[in-house]
Amino acid sequence: MSILITGGTKGIGLVIARRLAPIHGRVVLAYHSDEAAAQAAKAQIAATGAAVEIVRGDVGDIDGAAALIAEVEAQGHGLAHIVHSAAMIYPTTLLGADLVHFRQAMETNGLSLLYLVHAAQNLLGEGSSVVFITSGGARIPLANYGALGVGKAMSEAIIRYLVAELAPRGVRINAVAPGLVHTTSVAAMVGGEATAAAVVERSARSNPSGRASRDSDYASLVEYLLSPDAAFIQGQVIAANGGASVIG
């Protein structure tokens, strides 16, 4: 059985893929456009000894999400779990946004979760788990984060509604909110790699746990949520951020 990881060829998605691949043995990494990064990610995962496929698609489009799931099904290995980490980076205020661009971001960052689960509903069965990668910006407004934060808040609401429909099938759905990590997406959001490094360092100094987020902090949580031990966890948004969202 395969695990589908959207946004799995870069950043947080790739970290999760590296964690899960040796454990589950087969992953499908979905990506939007960066072919070079996709091929590099495939090589990384293959080096772990796991089977890996890469699939290009647009999860922010109804037909695109359905086509992606159809391609996973056509591979013939089944679908055990979905980890949805894909996002569209569009730094903007709400009133200053280009609304056409903003609507596209809402589909990718919000509605795509429903598009994927809707398309995959007949493939997911007893013991399957869907994990959405969200962020604290879904609940606490951040500067120029509206296109991500509002979209992720939408997905969190979708998760709560889907529990009533998925839980009777033995399928669970939850979200993980990592702490701030230095990724290319964060750099794009804040204006560059140097700025991102400074933001992450400042976040580490102010974190009540006294350090920056590590890849294992959130990847291990995703691993747990896919395991049978998490069978009774439904509809939750679990933060792995050292307490940053508790102490202002």
KAVEN-V425636 format. One record per helix or strand of 2 or more residues. SS is the DSSP state (2 for helix, 1 for strand). FROM is the first residue (numbers start at 0). TO is the last residue. If there is no record, write none. Layout:
ss = (SS,SS)
from = (FROM,FROM)
to = (TO,TO)
This chain:
ss = (1,2,1,2,1,2,1,2,1,2,2,1,2,2,2,2,1)
from = (1,10,25,34,50,61,78,98,128,135,145,171,183,192,214,227,236)
to = (5,23,30,45,55,73,83,119,133,137,168,177,189,205,225,229,239)
